[in-house]
Amino acid sequence: MAYKRDFQPQPLTLLPPCMHLRSKAIYVTGDPDPRTPEEASSTRFNCWCNRTQYVIGPDHVLVERGTCIEGRDCYEGRQ
């Protein structure tokens, strides 16, 4: 049987992301618009934290557009 990986759709969030969140979409379009499904879904799988330079944040949790928002321990807003 072939390996199949399924991803659950992530709900779109309009909350501002952490200033340390990075994705490929930022370097292509400048600033990803979370209301655009193409950019929202692409940032889910290609995100990393600029503080750790990895897909795991300083709080040892996976980095994603929908989770790197206010309320997370390592969150820093834009100044």
C-alpha positions as CSV (number, residue, x, y, z in Angstrom):
1,M,0.0,0.0,0.0
2,A,1.3,3.4,-1.0
3,Y,2.0,6.0,1.7
4,K,-0.7,8.8,1.8
5,R,-0.5,11.9,4.0
6,D,-3.6,13.8,4.7
7,F,-3.7,17.3,6.1
8,Q,-6.8,18.7,7.8
9,P,-7.7,22.2,6.4
10,Q,-6.5,24.9,8.8
11,P,-9.1,27.6,9.6
12,L,-8.1,31.0,8.2
13,T,-7.2,33.6,10.8
14,L,-7.3,37.3,10.4
15,L,-5.3,38.0,13.6
16,P,-1.8,39.5,13.0
17,P,1.0,36.9,13.0
18,C,4.1,37.0,15.2
19,M,6.8,39.3,13.8
20,H,9.2,36.3,13.7
21,L,7.0,34.1,11.5
22,R,8.5,33.6,8.1
23,S,7.2,31.8,5.0
24,K,8.0,31.4,1.3
25,A,5.0,33.6,0.5
26,I,6.6,36.6,2.2
27,Y,9.5,36.5,-0.2
28,V,7.3,36.0,-3.3
29,T,4.4,38.4,-2.7
30,G,5.8,40.6,0.1
31,D,3.2,40.1,2.7
32,P,0.8,37.1,2.7
33,D,-2.8,38.0,2.9
34,P,-4.5,35.4,5.2
35,R,-7.9,36.0,3.5
36,T,-6.5,34.6,0.3
37,P,-6.8,30.8,0.4
38,E,-3.8,30.2,-1.9
39,E,-1.5,32.2,0.4
40,A,-3.0,30.9,3.6
41,S,-2.5,27.3,2.6
42,S,0.9,27.8,1.2
43,T,2.2,29.4,4.4
44,R,0.9,26.5,6.5
45,F,3.5,24.1,5.0
46,N,6.4,26.4,4.4
47,C,6.7,28.4,7.7
48,W,9.6,28.7,10.0
49,C,10.4,30.9,13.1
50,N,13.1,33.5,12.5
51,R,14.2,33.2,16.1
52,T,14.9,29.4,15.9
53,Q,15.4,29.2,12.2
54,Y,13.3,26.0,12.3
55,V,9.7,24.8,12.0
56,I,9.6,24.6,15.8
57,G,9.3,27.8,17.8
58,P,11.1,28.8,21.0
59,D,8.2,27.3,23.0
60,H,8.8,23.9,21.3
61,V,5.5,24.0,19.4
62,L,5.1,23.7,15.6
63,V,5.2,27.0,13.7
64,E,2.1,27.7,11.6
65,R,0.3,30.8,10.4
66,G,-2.8,29.9,12.5
67,T,-0.9,29.3,15.7
68,C,1.7,32.0,15.7
69,I,-0.7,34.6,17.0
70,E,-1.2,36.6,20.2
71,G,-1.6,34.4,23.2
72,R,1.3,32.1,22.3
73,D,4.1,32.3,24.9
74,C,6.8,33.4,22.4
75,Y,4.5,35.8,20.4
76,E,5.9,39.2,19.6
77,G,3.8,41.8,17.8
78,R,5.0,44.2,15.1
79,Q,6.3,47.4,16.5
